[in-house]
Amino acid sequence: MTQLVWFRNDLRAADNPALAAACQSAVQSSDEPVKACFIVTTEQWLSHDWSAAKVHLMLDHADALAQELAKLGIALSFLRAADFEQSLGTLEAFCREHKISQVHFNEEYGVSERRRDKALKPRFDTLGVKVSKYRDQAAVPVGEVLTQQSQPYSVFTPFSRRWRSWQEEQQPTLFAVPKKVGEALAGADVKNSNSVILKKEVDMLFGEAPPALVTTGENAGHAALQNFLQERAGDYKQDRDFPAIEGTSKLSPYLAIGALSGRQCVQAAWQLKESMGSSFGKANNNEEGFFTWVTELAWRDFYIHILYHYPRVSMHRAFKPETEALHWNTADEHFEAWKNGRTGIPMVDAAMRQLNATGWMHNRLRMVAAMFLTKNLFIDWRRGEAYFMSKLADGYLASNNGGWQWSASTGTDASPYFRVFNPMTQGERFDTDGEFIRHWVPELAKLDSKRIHNPGKGGVIPGGYPRPIVDLKESRKEAIARFQALRD
């Protein structure tokens, strides 16, 4: 009999609960062999608005994972299923063929994924195949951070306090890379698990992806993490909001596919702070950068916990039910202008062009672009959420949904509806010299640092660049009035 690891959004050998448990079971059960699989569900990915950039990233990292698993004596098979429902039949056939006695996998928390996993156990019970699942997505497991009344938090600040105290109380440890469970695989044995054919199918369905954002492989993710912590994390608090400089971690693609875990990131920051003579979570002097970055990891966990406790947010539903009554504008021409970076608002246009060209957008600009769409254009946040997912290499349901609902004031702990970013002011503050705008909106490159943020003020707009498609001041007032009407 054989142990099977079903890889999903967890493409790594280190700190992988399912892989660690499967290898341990194999050793304890008279050296049973271990196999692994990764199921490609292109139709499901399309229905979830996944981008070509993310799908290519996943397949490239799955290939790299196959090489790492081969060193442990584990073959990774690439399987094909149209969607999540068919994936169970594909998995069942694989289990029959390879005499699988136990399937191990790490949980996912979208509604479709949870329905799939709920159907798995009774189906496999009839086969006599044991099913074991593990909590993995969040640095602090879902269900662990609750109020004193054992209820989930819906406000970030108290959540983050409990999140930090849980880490200090529990002192969680990482799962090591398992020891070899068989002879290392080489040559044809590894090549047979290659995803070349599936990559060709992906190219046909999803189209060409932009150049890869990050270097492929789990080891590359760890190197990027260490480089950030040692070189840039100390300045993270003051640098993270400026898109023209390398101030963020750029680790989100690794986190989105599980090549890095949230636990690994938190513990790496913890260990570095310990080596600096500081206890975890305390912000003082120039260590505030580390504190701020760990807080961003807490935000990621917060949105994962929201996804787990409030499944409706992954079903195109607002967290705040009363906001479902909002009547959003349906101006398709405005939506197209926003998508293509042709709104006449330089900071928004630069952000959208960066997204379309690279599959990534600076976090500050994700908020700016989202709030412009939902407040100034008053277009449904769900359209923006889907568009971001269709372009982002680091698209991740919990974070993307949480960020959009925050910007649209429909979500948990959302930005107050009356607080609306002015994208021109945001540009003046975080791209003062216009360096970022000049790079992505070359039509404005010759303007000085004042006019570049408001090209129509005090002169003629450079040829080829559109006038603003909406008045920022008036559209802000209208958005606030629509939200206020819900309260009346």
C-alpha positions, 0 to 999 in steps of 0.5 A, spaced: 500 500 500 502 507 498 501 513 501 499 519 497 500 527 497 495 531 493 499 537 492 494 544 491 496 551 493 502 548 497 508 547 492 513 546 497 517 540 500 519 544 507 514 546 512 508 542 508 504 538 513 501 533 508 507 531 506 511 531 512 505 526 515 505 522 509 512 520 509 512 519 517 506 514 516 510 511 510 516 510 515 511 507 521 508 502 516 513 498 514 516 503 509 510 504 505 512 508 498 510 515 497 507 518 491 504 525 490 500 528 485 498 535 482 491 536 478 491 541 473 483 543 473 484 549 467 476 550 467 475 551 474 481 556 474 478 559 468 471 560 472 475 563 478 478 568 473 485 565 474 491 569 470 495 566 465 501 569 469 499 565 475 497 558 472 504 559 468 507 560 475 504 554 478 506 549 473 513 552 473 513 551 480 510 544 480 516 542 475 521 545 480 517 541 486 517 534 482 525 535 482 525 536 489 521 530 491 525 526 486 531 527 491 526 524 496 524 518 492 517 521 491 514 521 484 510 527 482 504 525 477 501 531 473 493 529 472 488 532 468 481 534 470 476 539 467 474 542 474 474 540 482 468 535 481 471 531 476 478 531 480 475 526 485 474 521 479 481 522 477 484 522 484 480 515 485 482 512 478 489 514 480 488 511 487 486 504 484 491 504 479 497 505 485 494 501 491 493 508 495 492 506 502 491 514 505 491 521 501 494 527 505 492 534 503 492 541 506 486 545 506 483 550 502 478 555 504 474 557 498 467 555 497 468 550 491 474 547 494 471 546 501 465 543 497 470 538 493 473 536 500 467 535 503 465 530 498 472 527 498 471 523 504 465 519 504 467 517 497 473 514 499 471 511 505 467 506 500 474 505 497 477 503 503 482 509 502 483 513 509 483 521 508 487 526 512 487 533 511 491 539 515 491 546 516 496 550 512 494 556 509 495 561 514 501 562 519 496 561 525 491 556 523 484 557 522 479 557 528 485 558 533 484 566 533 477 567 536 474 572 541 473 571 548 466 569 546 469 564 541 467 568 535 471 570 529 474 577 529 471 582 524 476 587 526 483 587 524 486 590 530 484 586 536 485 580 531 492 582 530 493 582 537 491 575 539 494 573 533 501 575 535 499 573 542 498 566 540 504 565 536 508 567 543 504 562 547 504 556 542 511 557 539 510 553 533 515 550 529 516 548 522 515 542 519 522 539 516 523 537 509 522 529 510 528 524 510 528 520 503 523 515 503 526 511 497 531 511 492 532 518 489 529 518 482 533 520 476 532 521 468 526 518 465 522 517 472 522 524 473 521 526 466 515 522 466 512 527 471 513 533 467 508 538 465 510 539 458 503 537 455 499 541 460 503 547 459 501 547 451 494 546 453 494 552 458 498 556 453 492 555 448 486 556 454 489 562 458 494 566 452 501 568 453 503 570 460 508 576 461 515 575 463 516 571 470 516 575 476 520 571 480 525 566 480 522 559 479 523 554 485 522 553 493 529 555 494 529 561 490 523 563 494 527 562 501 533 566 498 528 572 496 525 572 503 532 572 506 534 577 501 528 582 503 529 581 511 537 582 511 537 588 505 530 591 505 525 589 511 528 595 516 526 600 511 519 597 510 515 602 514 517 608 510 519 605 503 513 600 502 508 606 499 513 608 494 512 605 487 518 607 484 523 604 489 524 597 491 520 597 498 516 591 498 518 584 499 515 582 492 514 575 496 507 575 494 507 570 488 511 565 492 506 565 498 500 565 493 502 558 490 505 556 497 512 555 495 513 559 501 508 559 507 506 564 512 509 560 517 516 560 514 515 568 513 513 569 520 519 565 523 524 568 519 522 575 521 522 572 528 529 569 528 532 575 525 529 579 530 532 575 535 539 575 533 538 583 533 537 582 541 529 584 540 523 580 542 518 578 537 513 583 535 516 589 539 517 595 534 522 600 536 527 604 533 529 602 526 526 595 527 519 598 526 520 596 519 520 588 521 514 590 525 510 593 519 512 587 515 509 582 520 503 586 521 502 585 513 502 577 514 497 578 520 493 582 514 494 576 510 492 571 515 486 575 517 483 575 510 484 567 510 480 567 517 474 571 514 474 567 508 474 561 512 468 563 517 464 567 512 464 563 506 459 568 502 465 572 501 468 567 496 461 567 493 461 574 490 457 577 496 459 583 500 461 582 507 456 587 509 449 585 507 446 592 507 451 594 502 448 589 497 443 594 496 447 599 493 446 601 485 452 600 482 454 604 475 454 600 469 458 604 464 462 599 460 466 605 457 469 607 464 470 600 466 474 599 459 478 606 460 480 603 467 482 596 465 486 599 459 490 605 463 486 610 459 482 614 465 486 621 465 488 620 472 495 619 471 497 615 478 491 610 476 493 609 469 500 608 471 498 602 476 493 599 471 499 599 465 503 596 470 498 590 472 497 589 465 504 589 463 507 585 468 502 581 472 503 585 478 501 591 482 504 595 487 500 594 494 499 602 495 496 602 488 492 596 488 488 600 493 488 607 489 486 603 483 480 599 487 478 605 490 477 610 484 473 604 480 468 603 486 468 610 489 469 615 483 466 611 478 462 607 482 463 601 479 461 594 482 467 592 486 466 585 483 468 587 476 474 589 479 476 583 483 475 579 477 479 583 473 485 583 478 485 576 478 485 575 471 491 579 471 495 578 477 501 573 478 500 573 485 492 573 485 490 570 491 482 569 493 482 571 500 487 577 499 484 580 493 477 579 495 479 582 502 483 588 499 477 590 494 472 589 499 476 594 504 476 599 498 469 599 496 467 599 504 463 593 503 467 588 507 470 587 514 474 592 517 473 596 511 475 603 509 470 608 512 465 610 506 466 617 507 474 616 506 475 616 499 483 616 496 484 622 491 488 619 486 492 625 484 494 627 491 496 620 492 500 621 486 503 627 489 505 624 496 507 617 494 510 619 487 512 626 488 517 627 482 513 623 478 518 617 476 513 611 476 508 615 472 513 617 467 515 610 466 508 607 465 505 613 462 510 616 457 505 621 454 506 625 460 514 624 461 516 631 459 511 634 464 514 637 470 513 634 477 507 638 479 503 638 472 505 630 471 499 629 477 494 633 474 496 634 466 490 638 465 491 644 470 495 650 467 496 647 460 495 643 454 494 636 456 500 632 452 497 629 445 494 622 446 493 622 453 485 623 455 482 628 459 479 625 466 473 621 465 470 623 471 470 629 476 474 627 482 470 632 487 463 631 484 464 623 484 466 623 491 460 627 493 456 622 489 459 616 492 458 618 499 451 620 498 449 613 496 452 610 502 449 615 506 442 613 503 443 606 506 443 609 513 437 613 512 
